């Protein structure tokens, strides 16, 4: 295809897309006008009308607003109830599965990961050298029981006699 032919096809496609977009916008605007007329009714001619008729029209609109607000409140209440039930059921499903919402993991930079690896290597080396840090205990310093020390009561205790205490 020649460049001129390609350019012409592109312009035709753009024009067609623009026309379709315009038609879609017109269709939405017409649907909006139709919905407003359906919900609110045709606009009333208020020019040259007496006060009693105006009050009647206002009361009619007020009653309509009250009815719509009532319906809106009922719908919102029903939605809240259903959302509560949905949340309860989700919690029950999670309990039955044994799974809970897992928090998103935090990203760890490579620098911190390298520091962690160094610490792990240092800790691994240190594990093997614990015995070298301990003092050696010879056979002369083993625990002995002093059999010659008798149980003595302090001189202030009841039943203690002067002279019982070997330290005196």
Buried (B, 14 or more C-beta within 10 A) or exposed (E): EEEEEEEEEEEEEEEEEEEEEEEEEEEEEEEEEEEEEEEEEEEEEEEEEEEEEEEEEEEEEEEEEEEEEEEEEEEEEEEEEEEEEEEEEEEEEEEEEEEEEEEEEEEEEEEEEEEEEEEEEEEEEEEEEEEEEEEEEEEEEEEEEEEEEEEEEEEEEEEEEEEEEEEE
